[in-house]
Amino acid sequence: MLQYRGLEIRWLGHAGFSIRGEGKEVVIDPYQLKSKARRAVDVIFITHDHFDHLSMNDLAILSSAEKTAIVASKNCAKSLGALPCKSKTFVTPMDKGEVEGIKYSVVPAYNVNKFRAPGAVFHPREYGGVGFLIELAGVRIYHPGDTDVIPEMKNLGKVDVAFLPVSGVYVMTAGEAVEAASIIAPDIAIPMHYGAIAGSKSDAEEFKRNAKCRVEILPQES
């Protein structure tokens, strides 16, 4: 767990994070939670509809009809239709909003050089996957979703904490994450997207060795 300017940031494994502060808990892309006894959270952000980001089993643990607001990419709408929650908002890149007092901006997420077949990337831009800039307690946090290094990273503005994928295959490699960190210039970078579908802790360690910013490798928490 990382304590940063009044926030508690926990890595839940793969691309999942919990952020607590100002009496709120925000979760992003929960997948294969270690604990099945977690309470409902205030807001869940979902970057796209692939099973390791939109996990219905994990969402059922974290969501309640009375408390939880969900903000998700539009390609999640069909899967989330029956999930009990307080509200659902479906977004596309460049959208902005506020939910439960938490401001967010939606940014593109896509591949430029990760191919599932010749000429076909895993996450094409038109697929509609997203990343999020989330502001809580005055801290701006960037979760890029499944993406490569993209030009839009130059226009994020001030980023305090950046969660950056490092595994390669479907997302940035550790070396590409170093490039992304150089562009974004966060106060702290936290590696993600390893240890479940692709990649390992060695990718996170390679990123930490080479990045020019402060890097925190977090233990997986429930």
HELIX and SHEET records of a PDB file:
HELIX    1   1 MET A   56  LEU A   62  1                                   7    
HELIX    2   2 LYS A   74  CYS A   76  5                                   3    
HELIX    3   3 ALA A   77  LEU A   80  1                                   4    
HELIX    4   4 ARG A  125  TYR A  127  5                                   3    
HELIX    5   5 PRO A  151  ASN A  155  5                                   5    
HELIX    6   6 ALA A  174  ILE A  184  1                                  11    
HELIX    7   7 LYS A  201  ASN A  210  1                                  10    
SHEET    1   A 7 LEU A   2  TYR A   4  0                                        
SHEET    2   A 7 LEU A   7  GLY A  13 -1                                        
SHEET    3   A 7 GLY A  16  GLY A  21 -1                                        
SHEET    4   A 7 LYS A  24  ILE A  28 -1                                        
SHEET    5   A 7 VAL A  43  ILE A  46  1                                        
SHEET    6   A 7 ALA A  69  SER A  73  1                                        
SHEET    7   A 7 SER A  87  VAL A  91  1                                        
SHEET    1   B 7 LYS A  96  VAL A  99  0                                        
SHEET    2   B 7 ILE A 102  PRO A 108 -1                                        
SHEET    3   B 7 VAL A 130  LEU A 136 -1                                        
SHEET    4   B 7 VAL A 139  HIS A 143 -1                                        
SHEET    5   B 7 VAL A 161  PRO A 165  1                                        
SHEET    6   B 7 ILE A 188  MET A 192  1                                        
SHEET    7   B 7 ARG A 214  VAL A 215  1                                        
SHEET    1   C 2 PHE A 115  ALA A 117  0                                        
SHEET    2   C 2 ALA A 120  VAL A 121 -1                                        
END                                                                             
